[in-house]
Amino acid sequence: MPISAAQRAALLTATTVLLAAGCSDSGDKGEGSDAPTDLAGLAAQRLEWAPCPPPSAAEGGGLPPSPLPGGATWECSFMDAPLDYAKPDGETIELALIRARARDQSKRIGSLIYNFGGPGGSGITGLPSFAADYEKLRARYDLVSFDPRGVGRSEDVQCLTDKELDAYYALDFSPDDTAEERTLSDAQKKYAAGCEKESGAVLPHVGTENAARDLDLMRQVLGDDKLHYFGISYGTQLGGVYAHLFPKNVGRALFDAVVDPNSGTEAGALGQARGFQLALDNFAKDCVARGDACTLPGSTVAEIESFITGLLDELDKKPIAGIGERKLTQTQATNGIAQALYSKEFWQYLEQGLDSAEGGDGALLLALSDSMNGRDQNGRYSNIQAANTAINCVDFKERYTLGQAKERIPEFRKASAVFGSYMAWPLAGCSQWPVPGAWDHPDVSAPGSAPILVLGTTGDPATPYAGTRAMVDALGKGVGVELTYEGEGHGAYNGGSTCVQNLVDAYFLDGKVPASGTVCR
């Protein structure tokens, strides 16, 4: 079955890139709470809105966004922002924006700004993909999103050519011997050197604190007294940092699919290993419950997962036919499995892909892996993975050598036989990065902020539910409002829950703050 544009976009909101572009991080010079705020000139700029062009190659390519219900069209513009907020009168960069104006301008509340996660996801392509889900909110808000700095049309980070990326993603990212470890280390070094060569000037400035300052500048340029914000996945981390820096400027805000603000690189990766294992367990349970209707071998969860680990072991020894001349490797298969676990709607593709791979056809799992990596059918890559690496590597201080990552493998394998090694080895993903990291973990304490809805899904693989409570606690007393969706998938509002959507819509449209602890099933 074909995968819709909205479904593809959903899979690009992952909190952390799961391949070598994965965890670890580095520092944003010019960021921090003591950065100058004399930005009056930039705050007074007037945006020139025009019909949106087709997405750029860095944004994933494709056609211009389709008209909205009623025939309204999307508008795009660029906003100037400081490259370095420590030098607000210095060099500027352009940030790409997209908006759909509120249907009822007489009752307009303001702009509702979206970040769809990644980090590295393009808001220019993300917002139109989900537009139907937000049509009720468009009654009183201008829906706005953007490509954060380093992403898509906003000074995009580039590292390797498309051909080089094909080879890079086909590598074994869970090496079994010294030779494979050396190959992986050399590849990570080449990747980091490519990023520095192609995008060295912007690398120190693409971190989350600078992106949060961009949000506040955007708020002012759009003419809003408060920031109304809808953050998904990494967007919750960005929103939390914004609330810490500008608590008095927070309007109505939702954090959906919450990143644990207390987790550093290793804890975050280990949490994801457990989260994806939980999602795989639930997938296997569903398969068992369907009996003969499930095409995978095994009548228990353990048997189905044993089949999956066996398949991956065989692919490690010998890749199988994929798409064209490209073969499906163990790493790409694991990547494809992980991607399909982001939404219960994708379980059917996971089952079909595993069944086909057992028969020697790896095309579907490879296509799923390509979608995660931002590769289109013509072999062109968006910059989602490059931006993800650059942002993570400029945010977090931790730097693991390949040997240190290797030492963590037993603990990670205990968390997940399928995803353990796959999550552990990428801990070294920033070991060669040319820019230092900024923090151990972000500070999201926001005393004095307006209430923020913090929404977690119990079966979320990428941002495990524990992060929801951690974010509520870290925001501080009276700020975080904890909401729970007992379901599957990454992100609750777009997951089809009427209960969730009704609560969130009433909050944004009418200011009704639900009781903390509310559960939707």
C-alpha positions in Angstrom: 0.0 0.0 0.0 1.2 3.5 -0.7 2.4 5.7 2.2 0.7 9.1 2.2 2.5 12.3 2.4 1.2 12.9 5.9 2.4 9.5 7.1 5.8 10.1 5.6 6.0 13.4 7.4 5.1 11.8 10.6 8.1 9.5 10.4 10.4 12.4 10.0 9.6 13.8 13.5 11.8 11.4 15.3 13.5 13.0 18.4 16.9 11.5 17.6 18.3 10.1 14.4 18.7 6.4 14.9 21.7 5.8 12.6 25.2 7.1 12.8 24.0 10.6 12.7 22.7 9.7 16.2 23.4 11.1 19.6 26.2 13.1 21.3 26.6 16.8 20.9 28.4 20.2 20.9 28.1 23.8 21.9 26.4 27.0 20.7 28.7 29.9 21.0 26.8 33.1 21.8 23.9 31.2 23.4 22.8 31.3 27.0 20.5 33.4 29.2 23.0 36.3 29.3 22.9 36.8 25.5 22.1 40.4 24.4 18.5 41.1 23.7 18.8 44.5 21.9 17.2 43.3 18.7 14.8 46.1 18.1 15.8 46.6 14.5 15.3 42.9 13.6 12.1 42.7 15.6 10.6 45.6 13.6 11.3 43.9 10.2 8.3 43.4 7.9 7.9 40.1 6.2 7.1 39.8 2.6 4.7 36.9 2.1 4.3 35.2 -1.3 2.9 32.0 -2.7 5.1 29.0 -1.6 7.5 27.5 -4.1 8.1 23.8 -4.3 10.1 22.4 -1.3 13.9 22.7 -1.8 16.0 19.5 -2.1 17.2 20.1 1.5 13.5 20.1 2.6 12.9 16.8 0.7 11.6 18.2 -2.6 8.2 17.6 -4.1 5.3 19.9 -5.1 4.1 23.2 -3.6 1.7 22.7 -0.7 -1.9 22.1 -1.8 -4.6 24.7 -1.2 -6.4 24.6 2.1 -10.1 23.9 2.6 -12.1 26.8 1.1 -9.3 27.6 -1.4 -7.0 29.5 0.9 -3.3 29.3 -0.1 -0.1 28.8 1.8 2.2 31.8 2.1 6.0 31.7 2.5 8.5 34.3 3.6 12.0 34.7 5.1 12.9 36.3 8.5 16.3 37.8 9.2 17.9 36.6 12.5 21.4 37.0 14.0 23.8 34.3 13.1 25.2 34.8 16.6 22.9 36.3 19.3 26.0 37.6 21.2 26.4 39.9 18.2 22.9 41.0 17.3 24.2 43.8 15.1 26.5 41.4 13.2 25.9 38.9 10.4 22.4 37.7 9.8 20.9 34.5 8.4 17.5 34.0 6.7 15.0 31.6 8.3 12.2 30.2 6.1 8.6 30.6 7.3 5.2 29.3 6.1 1.8 30.3 7.2 -1.9 29.7 6.6 -4.0 32.7 7.8 -6.8 32.2 10.3 -10.2 31.8 8.7 -11.9 34.3 11.0 -9.6 37.3 11.3 -12.1 39.1 13.5 -11.7 36.4 16.2 -8.0 35.8 15.5 -6.0 35.0 18.7 -2.6 35.2 17.1 -0.1 33.0 15.4 0.3 29.3 16.5 3.9 28.3 15.7 4.7 24.6 15.1 7.9 22.6 15.4 7.6 19.0 14.2 10.8 17.7 15.8 13.9 15.9 14.5 15.8 17.9 15.3 16.2 18.6 11.6 12.6 18.3 10.4 11.4 20.9 8.0 8.3 22.9 9.2 7.8 24.1 5.6 6.9 20.6 4.5 5.6 19.3 7.9 2.8 21.8 8.5 1.0 21.4 5.1 1.3 17.6 5.5 -0.8 17.7 8.7 -3.0 20.7 7.7 -6.2 18.7 7.8 -5.6 17.8 11.5 -5.2 21.5 12.4 -8.1 22.9 10.4 -10.2 23.5 13.6 -7.3 25.5 15.1 -7.0 27.6 12.0 -10.4 29.1 12.8 -8.7 31.5 15.2 -5.0 31.1 14.6 -2.6 31.8 11.8 -0.9 28.5 11.5 2.9 29.1 11.2 5.9 26.9 10.9 9.5 27.3 9.9 12.7 25.6 9.0 15.0 26.1 12.1 18.5 27.3 11.5 20.5 24.6 9.8 17.5 23.0 8.4 16.0 23.0 4.9 15.9 26.5 3.4 17.3 28.1 6.6 21.1 28.0 6.1 20.9 24.2 5.7 23.8 22.1 7.0 25.4 19.9 4.3 28.0 17.2 4.9 28.3 14.6 2.1 27.1 14.2 -1.5 24.1 12.0 -2.3 26.3 9.2 -3.6 28.5 9.4 -0.5 25.4 9.2 1.7 24.2 6.1 -0.1 27.5 4.4 0.9 27.5 5.9 4.4 24.0 4.5 5.3 24.9 1.1 3.8 27.7 0.7 6.4 27.5 -1.6 9.3 26.7 0.6 12.3 26.9 -2.3 14.8 30.4 -3.6 14.0 31.4 -7.1 15.0 35.2 -7.0 14.7 38.1 -4.6 14.7 38.1 -4.1 11.0 34.4 -3.0 11.0 35.0 -0.8 14.0 37.8 1.0 12.1 35.6 1.4 9.0 32.9 2.9 11.1 35.3 5.3 12.9 36.8 6.4 9.5 33.3 7.0 8.2 32.3 9.1 11.2 35.5 11.2 10.8 34.8 11.7 7.1 31.2 12.8 7.8 32.2 15.3 10.5 35.0 16.7 8.2 32.4 17.0 5.4 30.1 19.0 7.6 32.9 21.3 8.7 34.0 21.8 5.1 30.5 22.5 3.7 28.9 24.3 6.7 31.6 25.2 9.1 30.5 28.9 9.6 27.0 27.9 10.7 27.8 24.8 12.8 28.5 26.7 16.1 25.2 28.5 15.9 22.5 25.9 15.1 21.8 24.7 18.6 18.5 24.7 20.5 19.1 27.9 22.5 19.6 29.9 19.4 16.5 28.3 17.9 14.6 29.3 21.0 15.8 32.9 20.6 14.6 32.7 17.0 11.2 31.8 18.2 11.0 34.9 20.4 12.2 37.1 17.5 9.6 35.4 15.3 6.9 36.1 17.9 7.7 39.8 17.8 8.0 40.0 14.0 4.6 38.3 13.7 3.1 40.9 16.0 2.2 38.6 18.9 2.5 39.6 22.6 2.8 36.0 23.6 4.2 32.9 21.9 1.4 30.3 21.2 3.3 27.1 20.4 2.7 23.5 19.3 5.9 21.4 19.8 6.2 17.7 18.9 9.1 15.4 19.9 12.3 17.5 19.8 9.9 20.4 19.5 9.1 19.8 23.2 12.8 20.3 24.1 12.9 23.5 22.0 9.7 24.7 23.7 11.1 23.9 27.2 14.2 25.9 26.5 12.1 28.8 25.2 9.9 28.7 28.4 13.1 28.8 30.5 14.5 31.8 28.6 11.3 33.7 28.2 8.8 32.4 30.8 6.7 35.7 30.7 6.3 35.4 27.0 4.7 32.0 27.0 1.1 32.0 25.8 -0.8 28.8 25.1 1.6 26.0 24.5 1.5 22.2 23.9 4.4 19.7 24.3 3.4 16.4 22.5 5.7 13.3 22.5 7.9 14.7 25.2 11.7 14.5 25.3 13.0 13.9 28.9 14.8 17.1 29.7 17.0 15.3 32.3 18.5 12.8 29.9 21.9 13.3 28.3 23.1 11.4 25.3 23.5 8.0 26.9 20.4 8.0 29.0 18.4 9.3 26.1 19.7 6.5 23.8 19.1 3.8 26.4 15.6 5.1 27.0 14.9 4.9 23.2 16.2 1.3 23.1 13.7 0.4 25.8 11.0 2.5 24.0 11.4 0.8 20.7 11.6 -2.6 22.3 8.2 -1.8 24.0 6.8 -0.8 20.7 8.1 -4.0 19.0 6.7 -6.1 21.8 3.3 -4.5 21.2 3.6 -5.1 17.5 4.4 -8.7 18.1 1.5 -9.1 20.6 -0.8 -7.7 17.9 0.5 -10.2 15.4 0.0 -13.1 17.8 -3.6 -11.9 18.6 -4.4 -12.0 14.9 -3.4 -15.6 14.6 -3.2 -16.9 11.0 -3.9 -13.4 9.7 -0.4 -12.4 10.7 2.1 -13.6 8.0 5.1 -13.7 10.4 6.4 -17.1 11.7 5.8 -17.7 15.4 2.8 -18.1 17.8 4.3 -16.1 20.7 5.9 -12.8 21.1 9.2 -14.4 21.8 9.1 -16.5 18.7 8.2 -13.6 16.5 11.0 -11.5 17.9 13.4 -14.4 17.6 12.5 -14.5 13.9 13.3 -10.8 13.6 16.7 -11.1 15.3 17.5 -14.1 13.2 16.7 -12.2 10.0 18.9 -9.3 11.1 21.7 -11.8 11.9 21.4 -13.2 8.4 21.5 -9.7 6.8 24.6 -9.0 8.8 26.3 -11.9 7.0 24.7 -11.3 3.6 22.6 -8.4 2.4 19.6 -9.2 0.2 18.1 -7.5 -2.9 16.7 -4.1 -2.2 15.8 -1.3 -4.6 17.6 -1.3 -8.0 21.2 -2.1 -7.4 21.1 -1.2 -3.7 20.9 -4.0 -1.3 19.2 -4.2 2.2 21.8 -4.4 4.9 21.4 -5.3 8.6 21.6 -1.6 9.6 19.1 -0.4 7.0 16.7 -3.2 8.0 16.9 -2.2 11.6 16.4 1.4 10.7 13.3 0.4 8.6 11.9 -1.6 11.5 12.4 1.3 13.9 10.8 3.8 11.5 7.7 1.6 11.1 7.2 1.6 14.9 6.6 5.3 15.0 2.9 4.8 14.3 0.6 1.9 14.6 -0.6 2.7 11.1 2.7 1.5 9.9 2.6 -1.9 11.5 1.1 -3.3 8.4 4.2 -2.2 6.4 6.5 -3.6 9.0 4.8 -7.0 8.8 4.8 -6.9 5.0 8.5 -5.8 4.9 9.6 -8.5 7.3 7.7 -11.2 5.4 9.1 -10.0 2.1 12.7 -9.8 3.5 12.4 -13.4 4.7 11.7 -14.3 1.1 14.7 -12.4 -0.2 13.0 -9.1 -1.1 14.3 -6.2 1.0 12.6 -3.4 -1.0 10.0 -2.3 1.5 12.3 -2.3 4.5 14.9 -0.3 2.5 12.2 2.2 1.4 11.2 2.7 5.1 14.9 3.2 6.0 15.2 5.7 3.1 12.3 7.6 4.4 13.9 7.9 7.8 17.1 9.1 6.2 15.4 11.6 3.9 16.2 9.9 0.7 13.7 10.3 -2.2 13.1 7.8 -5.1 15.6 9.8 -7.2 18.4 9.3 -4.8 18.4 12.8 -3.4 18.7 13.4 0.3 17.1 16.1 2.4 19.3 17.5 5.1 17.3 16.1 8.0 20.1 13.8 9.1 22.9 16.4 8.7 20.9 18.9 10.6 20.0 16.4 13.3 23.7 15.6 13.9 24.7 19.2 13.8 22.0 20.3 16.3 22.6 17.4 18.7 26.3 17.8 18.5 26.2 21.5 19.3 23.7 21.0 22.2 25.3 18.2 24.3 28.7 18.1 25.9 29.2 14.3 26.0 31.8 12.9 23.6 32.1 9.1 23.4 34.9 7.3 21.7 34.0 4.2 19.7 35.6 2.1 22.5 33.4 3.8 25.2 30.3 3.1 23.1 31.4 -0.5 22.8 31.6 -0.8 26.6 27.9 0.2 26.9 26.7 -2.5 24.5 25.8 -5.2 27.2 23.5 -2.8 29.0 21.9 -1.7 25.8 21.4 -5.3 24.6 19.8 -6.0 27.9 17.3 -3.3 27.1 16.7 -4.6 23.6 18.0 -7.5 21.7 16.9 -5.9 18.4 17.8 -2.3 19.0 20.5 -2.4 21.7 23.6 -2.4 19.6 21.9 -0.2 17.1 21.4 2.5 19.8 24.8 2.0 21.6 27.3 2.4 18.8 26.0 5.8 17.6 26.9 7.2 21.0 30.2 7.9 19.3 28.5 9.9 16.5 29.9 13.2 17.7 33.4 12.0 18.7 34.9 13.7 15.7 32.7 16.8 15.7 34.6 20.1 15.2 32.4 22.2 17.7 32.2 21.6 21.4 28.9 21.0 23.2 26.8 23.4 25.3 25.1 21.4 28.1 24.8 18.1 29.9 21.0 18.5 29.5 18.8 21.5 28.8 17.4 23.7 31.6 13.6 24.0 31.1 12.7 25.4 34.5 10.1 28.1 33.8 8.9 29.8 37.0 6.2 32.4 36.1 5.2 30.8 32.8 1.6 30.3 31.8 0.4 26.7 32.0 1.9 24.4 29.4 0.1 21.1 28.3 2.6 18.2 28.5 1.2 15.3 26.6 2.7 11.8 26.5 1.7 8.5 24.9 2.2 5.3 26.9 3.4 3.3 23.8 5.6 6.0 22.3 8.9 4.3 21.1 11.0 7.4 20.4 10.1 9.6 23.4 9.2 7.1 26.2 6.3 8.2 28.4 8.6 8.7 31.4 9.8 11.9 29.8 6.3 13.4 30.2 6.4 13.4 34.0 10.1 14.5 34.0 9.2 17.5 31.8 6.2 18.5 34.1 8.5 18.3 37.2 11.3 20.2 35.5 9.1 23.0 34.2 8.2 23.7 37.9 5.2 24.0 40.1 2.0 25.3 38.4 3.5 25.3 34.9 3.3 21.7 33.4 -0.1 20.2 33.0 0.3 16.4 32.6 -1.9 14.7 30.0 -1.7 11.0 29.1 -2.8 9.1 26.0 -3.0 5.4 26.5 -2.1 4.3 23.0 0.6 3.6 20.5 2.8 5.7 18.3 4.9 8.9 18.4 2.7 11.9 19.1 -0.8 11.9 20.4 -2.6 14.8 18.8 -2.1 13.4 15.3 -2.7 9.9 16.5 -6.4 9.9 15.9 -7.6 10.3 19.5 -10.8 12.4 19.6 -10.3 12.8 23.4 -6.9 14.3 23.0 -7.9 16.6 20.1 -10.9 17.9 22.0 -8.9 18.7 25.1 -6.1 20.4 23.1 -8.5 22.3 20.8 -10.5 23.6 23.8 -7.3 24.8 25.4 -6.0 26.6 22.3 -9.3 28.0 21.2 -11.0 28.8 24.5 -8.3 28.8 27.0 -9.7 25.9 29.0 -6.8 24.3 30.9 -7.6 20.6 31.6 -6.9 19.0 34.9 -3.4 17.8 35.3 -3.4 14.0 35.3 -6.2 13.7 32.7 -6.1 10.4 30.8 -7.4 9.7 27.3 -7.8 6.1 26.1 
